[in-house]
Each structure stands twice: as C-alpha cells, then as structure tokens.
Amino acid sequence: MATENDRRSFLSVLGAGASGMVLASAAGETQAVDEPGNGQVFKGTSKKGDIKEALDAAIQAAMDSARGNDRQVRWTLKSLSGVNGGIVGAHEVTVTIEAAIL
C-alpha cells in the first residue's frame, strides 16, 4: 500500500511538472525589451474623449523631452483613464506612458 501511494504521489508531481512545462512553452518566448522603471512617465489628455489625441500628446511630451534632431521614443502604455458626465458634460481621457529616449 505504501508503495502505491508513493507511486501516485510521484505521478501527480510528474504530471503537474509536465503541465507547467506545456503551459510555459505555449506562452512563447518572452523578451525583456522594456524593463519596467527604465523610462520616464508622460501623460497626455484629451478634453474631447479622443484616446488617440491623448496618446499623441503623451508621445509628443516624451519627444519634446529628448534632445537632438534624430529622436526616437520607445513607449509602453501604462494606464488609460477618463472622466465622463456631470453638469459640465466631461469627456476627458488621460493616457499615461512610460517612455525611453533612444
């Protein structure tokens, strides 16, 4: 009996390990291209509720912080938030990015 329980325990652990390996390989390769915390945080806001306008404003703020003529910014979307409604009829969208100047 003791060997049967040991065998079941071993097979359970082996199955769990194999499942973990299958899930890890299904997720594909991960590359640490954008390490968190390596860039600066920039925000852009649109009073019209236009996400693209807010994103463009955040990217432009990052570009403006860079020096030189051949600037390039690598950015990651960190948050998207907004305010709608109220007496004034707000339609505000704010985009926050983390950007690294290349």
C-alpha positions in Angstrom: 0.0 0.0 0.0 2.8 2.4 0.9 4.5 2.0 -2.5 1.2 2.5 -4.3 0.6 5.9 -2.5 4.3 6.8 -3.2 3.8 6.0 -6.9 0.6 8.1 -7.0 2.3 11.0 -5.4 5.2 10.7 -7.8 2.9 10.6 -10.8 0.9 13.6 -9.5 4.1 15.6 -9.2 5.3 14.5 -12.6 2.0 15.4 -14.2 2.0 18.8 -12.6 5.5 19.5 -13.8 4.7 18.4 -17.3 1.6 20.6 -17.4 3.7 23.5 -16.2 6.2 22.9 -19.0 3.5 22.7 -21.6 1.9 26.0 -20.4 5.3 27.7 -20.4 6.1 26.6 -23.9 2.6 27.6 -25.1 3.1 31.1 -23.8 6.1 31.6 -26.2 9.3 33.4 -25.7 9.3 36.5 -23.5 11.7 39.3 -24.1 12.6 41.9 -21.6 12.6 44.7 -24.2 11.0 47.2 -22.0 12.2 46.7 -18.4 9.8 48.5 -16.1 11.2 51.5 -14.4 13.8 52.3 -17.1 11.9 55.2 -18.7 10.2 58.4 -17.7 6.4 58.8 -17.3 4.5 61.1 -19.5 0.8 61.9 -19.7 -1.5 63.3 -22.4 -5.1 64.4 -22.0 -7.9 64.9 -24.4 -10.9 67.0 -23.4 -12.9 65.6 -26.3 -12.6 62.0 -25.2 -10.3 61.0 -28.0 -7.8 58.3 -27.0 -5.6 58.8 -30.0 -5.3 62.6 -29.3 -4.3 61.8 -25.7 -1.8 59.2 -26.7 -0.3 61.6 -29.3 0.0 64.3 -26.6 1.8 61.9 -24.3 4.2 60.8 -27.1 4.8 64.4 -28.1 5.7 65.2 -24.5 8.2 62.4 -24.5 9.7 63.6 -27.8 9.9 67.2 -26.5 12.0 66.0 -23.6 14.6 64.5 -25.9 17.5 66.4 -27.4 18.7 66.2 -30.9 17.2 66.1 -34.4 17.0 62.3 -34.7 15.0 61.4 -31.7 13.2 58.1 -31.2 11.0 57.2 -28.3 10.1 53.6 -27.2 7.0 53.7 -25.1 4.7 51.4 -23.2 1.1 52.2 -22.3 0.8 52.2 -18.5 -2.7 53.5 -17.9 -5.8 54.8 -19.6 -8.3 56.7 -17.5 -11.2 59.1 -18.0 -14.0 61.2 -16.7 -17.4 61.4 -18.2 -20.7 63.1 -17.3 -21.5 65.7 -14.7 -23.1 69.1 -15.2 -20.2 70.2 -17.5 -20.6 67.0 -19.6 -17.0 66.0 -19.2 -15.4 63.7 -21.8 -11.9 63.7 -20.6 -9.4 60.9 -21.4 -5.9 60.7 -19.9 -3.2 58.3 -21.2 0.0 57.6 -19.2 3.0 56.1 -20.9 6.5 55.1 -19.8 9.0 56.1 -22.5 12.7 55.6 -23.1 14.5 58.0 -25.3 16.7 56.2 -27.9 
